[in-house]
Amino acid sequence: MPGRTKLVIENREPAISDWLLAEYGHSASIWPDTIFTNVTDGKMKAALQKMARPVAADVLEYTGGRGCIILDHQSEVELGPDDFNDADYIVVGGILGYDKPKGRTREFITRRFDGKDNKFRNIGKVQLTIDSAVFVARAIFLGASLGELDITSEVEVKWDDVHSTILPYGYPVVDGRVLLTPGLVDILRQTEFSA
């Protein structure tokens, strides 16, 4: 039944950071029914309780291992609106990315689920941020096809005429504007100019 799919973000980051919390907070604002799994650190649990529901159980325990769509960059099948018809959960890895994907979603999540009771889907070839993946999944949940969505392959944040920071991740483009994580530019500015 469409409309009942919950978002599960499986936390796989060992340390809390402003960047991680910004992506998690944006994700929870995009998907109304969000659960964070594998949250065992008290400090992270306290921070996430302001956004959604954190639980200590990992994603396999929490979902019972069935009724899930697992977003996995390495899956060969694209996510489509019909995938949500019988899905209780859509699972996104709470994993901050590297320049090149390392297959950690497959390692930490996908390999633990069977393909009989779950679906493994990709949302394109570009590596997305956590919140960008949630945005794209939500758009598809609401009826868009992946091909209708405009997604960057990277973003350049310019500081002045000489300095900039390249973010090698995909971000959605909405009405001609890149949808960056709220607060990310300030987090980057602190990082870039504190050294």
HELIX and SHEET records of a PDB file:
HELIX    1   1 ASP A   18  ILE A   30  1                                  13    
HELIX    2   2 GLY A   42  LEU A   48  1                                   7    
HELIX    3   3 VAL A   59  THR A   63  1                                   5    
HELIX    4   4 PRO A   81  ASP A   86  5                                   6    
HELIX    5   5 ARG A  104  PHE A  108  1                                   5    
HELIX    6   6 THR A  110  ARG A  112  5                                   3    
HELIX    7   7 ILE A  130  PHE A  141  1                                  12    
HELIX    8   8 LEU A  146  GLU A  148  5                                   3    
HELIX    9   9 LEU A  184  PHE A  193  1                                  10    
SHEET    1   A 6 ARG A  53  PRO A  54  0                                        
SHEET    2   A 6 THR A  34  THR A  37  1                                        
SHEET    3   A 6 LYS A   6  ASN A  11  1                                        
SHEET    4   A 6 TYR A  89  GLY A  94  1                                        
SHEET    5   A 6 CYS A  68  LEU A  71  1                                        
SHEET    6   A 6 ASN A 118  ARG A 121  1                                        
SHEET    1   B 2 VAL A 155  LYS A 158  0                                        
SHEET    2   B 2 SER A 164  LEU A 167 -1                                        
SHEET    1   C 2 VAL A 173  VAL A 174  0                                        
SHEET    2   C 2 ARG A 177  VAL A 178 -1                                        
END                                                                             
